[in-house]
Amino acid sequence: MGAVGPGVAHVFTAEKGGVLRTSNFRVKVWLPAVRAAGLAPLRPHDLRHTAVALWIAAGANPKEVSVRAGHTSVSFTLDRYGHLFPGHDAELRDRLDAMHTEGLQSQVT
């Protein structure tokens, strides 16, 4: 990647400066790195799916995931990643049960 430039410069530049073309990045940087790491055929877009899965595993709700990922709607997020949310229903039931128990206990005292 090229040297650091003025404030209006690109964050990542081609070897001799200027715009870093996706095809050049993929051929000259991405593919050699992926092969060297033994991760072929990993694509840059696969990292996006990994990020979303990590957000969900960290407890992000569908709305948070949708906004962070730039999806057009929560329904798109749930259509694409809903299978990663199955434990969330059990967690919700546990929280509701705890609220119900607390409510019953407050009626007794």
WOSUL-V401633 format. One line per field, one symbol per residue. ss: DSSP state (h for helix, s for strand, l for the rest). phi: phi as a letter, one per 30 degrees, with the letter a starting at -180 (. if undefined). burial: 1 if it has 16 or more other C-alpha atoms within 10 Angstrom, else 0. Layout:
ss: ???
phi: ???
burial: ???
This chain:
ss: llllllllllllslllllsllhhhhhhhhhhhhhhhlllllllhhhhhhhhhhhhhhllllhhhhhhhhllllhhhhhhhhhhhhhhhhhhhhhhhhhhhhhhhhhhhl
phi: .dddcdecdddcbdecjidddeddedddcddddddddicececeddddddddddddddjddedddedddiddadddddddbeddcdddddddedddddddddddddddd
burial: 0000000000011000000100001000011001000000000000000001101100010100110000000100110010001000000000000000000000000
